[in-house]
Amino acid sequence: MNRLNQLFKNTSKPILSIYYTAGYPALESTLDIAEKLEQAGADFIEIGFPYSDPLADGPVIQNSSQKALENGMTLHVLFEQLKDLRKRVTIPVLLMGYVNPVLQFGVENFCKACAEAGVDGVIVPDLPMYEYEEMYKDYFIDNNLTNIFLVTPQTSEERIRKIDGLSNGFIYLLSSNSTTGKSTGISGDSETYFSRIQSMNLENPTMIGFGISDSTSFNKAAQYTRGAIVGSAFVKFLDTENALNQIPQFISEIRG
């Protein structure tokens, strides 16, 4: 049982995860932000590794990825930074990004590097489920990594059941089919979708992402799932003056 599994087992309050891009706003800010987020009360964090063509991301995260790449961030640089991760951070840490950099790095090497750094899980939205199951699953299992799958409002019940069977962490529910940061809040249609997932009584816990930006949307998400993930709103916040020292206030406002 890794840190992520322990968190969901031992925590009854709504779980808050924060996403940000490695190497943004500065190349060396990755661990400073992680440490501040833990101190401020985030339950787990998702560190994005930047990619030049982030199709699922809206302009805020696209911009952060572009700046991180310009700053010199790569997977090799990130793993070098993460050598000190567990000296500074105790909460679960996931890496999130696109499959192309992972394939270039080598999936087995990527999983080993995650384990060596103390990373608990990975979210690669464009990694096909059948490829994970047939080609890469053992690499994840051998390195005690959870692979997080995404579900959209259009995902069929059959596929959701399949995802539930392959999962060993949580299932990431997208609040809509739009890109990150495009919409905020949770619509009535989204609530119907969340209620449908809730009624399926899945084996794995669920978390909601996309559109979570304040205490209202966070608390609404927590009515249907174990909690929510804040991404674009936090990445945008990092561009403000003295952001690092204001992280406790940001977290407090999200929790309400």
Secondary structure, 3 states (H helix, E strand, C coil): CCHHHHHHHHCCCCEEEEEEECCCCCHHHHHHHHHHHHHHCCCEEEEECCCCCCCCCCHHHHHHHHHHHHHCCCHHHHHHHHHHHHHHCCCCEEEECCHHHHHHHCHHHHHHHHHHHCCCEEECCCCCHHHHHHHHHHHHHHCCCEEECEECCCCCHHHHHHHHHHCCCCEEEECCCCCCCCCCCCCHHHHHHHHHHHHCCCCCCEEEECCCCCHHHHHHHHCCCCEEEECHHHHHHCCCCCHHHHHHHHHHHHHC
